């Protein structure tokens, strides 16, 4: 979900920071505390020893690579994105662009089987890889969400995960390819003034939780303060990067942070990523959990359905702060 800048970005406001790396095989209560701390401080973290097999990841990455190396005319058979399907540069319906090509898929089995016929010359192989990956990544997302709920002392620890386990879950899988960008110096701009181009512009993810896998090429950046961008170094092997979505920020009454992030294009090497966006069913009602509202304080956000929030998302350029539109303005927790 992105909006792109038409000009190269400058590097004077970029600084380094180390995101938490959480070993999911460590002692459970400690893991749950570390997850909550990371969500409160960064909104982003990495997980290792997550239980997803190398073979599952490899098959998914190979299918992604094979699709994006096809000739343009063949890739276009899987588009245009509506918003699902293949898209290149144009993202959504509100003028958002980026130096990226992507494949956006629903996560239900029937949709994957149907769409595979326009994506791959071997649709059964593609469908098998995607379904296997989705089963594993959804289970990982649910485990992470349950661990968070445990540390937050929520009585029903499946309160978050049951939303994406719903048979009508609106979760998505997006495959991204960022071709290398070779800047041209026109003689007026110092050659050292920039070294990246925007691939996906700044945005927050509207869903509950995002789990990202990428090849070992830098590109992801997060913004923990206005105008300052922090590169997220790719972690070797099979680590995943996880971030809080807008819905999780609302449900935790702002305790967890849905942080702005963007992707920049490498000057010399292609970057590929696979993003899973865990979302509830359209009819699911999102509201702050009662035990996360401090004594004598009101919820920060009114109650809303995912369908309502999604309509707002698709009606705006995605650099906008959509969650701000759902902040409480009176004493009615339903905003009525």
Secondary structure, DSSP 8 states (H G I E B T S, - for coil): -----SS-B-STTEEE----EEETTS-HHHHHHHHHHHHHHTSEEEEES----HHHHHHHHHHHHHHHTS-HHHHGGG-S-SSSEEEEEEETTTTEEEEEEEEEEE-SHHHHHHHHHHH-SSHHHHHHHHHHHHHHHHHHHHHHHHHHHHHTT-SSTTTTHHHHHSTT---EEEEEEE--------SSS-TTS--BEEEEEEE---SSEEEEEE-S---EEEEEETTEEEE----STT-EEEEE-HHHHHHTTTSS---EEEEEE-SSS-EEEEEEEE---TT-EE---GGGS-TT---SB--EEHHHHHHHHHTS-TTS-GGGGGB--SS-TT--
